[in-house]
């Protein structure tokens, strides 16, 4: 498993899975980075992605490997 980074004032809901895979293709981060002031809803699964500051992710969402969610989305 790779590292998981969570920024200040972020909220992670219940039953959320943050999965950082080790073996990934080139240019895909092997970590999960969650920025500041992020809200991740219950039941969400995040695989090896970058979530920038001030992002809201609703409940029961799957964020696949290599996704980059930019600030404010």
N, C-alpha and C positions, 0 to 999 in steps of 0.2 A: 504494500500500500504506500502511496505517496503522501505528502503532507497536505493538511487541510488548514487554511488560514481564514480566520473570521475577524472582520473589522469591528471597531467600537460601535456600540449602540445598535447592533444588528439583532434581529429577532428570528429565531429558528423555531418553527412550529413543532407539534408533536408528530411522531412517526416519520420524521424527515431523514432521508439517507443521503449522506455526502460520501461518495465513493471516488477515491483517487487511485486510478489504475497505474500500475508500473509499466507494463509493456504496451506502448501506443505507437502509432505511426509518427514519422518525423513531423515536427512543427505542431504537434498536439501536446498541450501541457499535461504533465503527469501529476497534477495537483488540482485541488479545488481552492479557488481564491474567492472569498466573499468580502466585498468592500464595506465601507461604513454606511450606517443607516439603511441597511437592507432588510426587507421583510420577506421571509420564505414561509409560505403557507403549509399547513399540515398535510402529510402524506406525499410531499414532493420528493423526487429522487433527482440528485445532481451527480453526473459523472464527469470527472476531469474537465472542469470548465472555469472560466473567469467571469465573475459577476462583479461589475463595477459598483461605485457608490450610488446610493439613492435609487435602488431598483426594488420593485415590488413583483414578487412571483406568487401567483394565486395558488390555491390548494390543488393537490393531486396532479401536478405538472411533472413531466419528465424532461430534464435538460441533458441532452446527449453529449458525448465526448467532443471536445474542441469548440464548444459554443463560447462566444464572447457576448455577454449582455452588457451593452454600453450604459453609461451614466444616465439615470432618469427613466429608463424604459420599464 
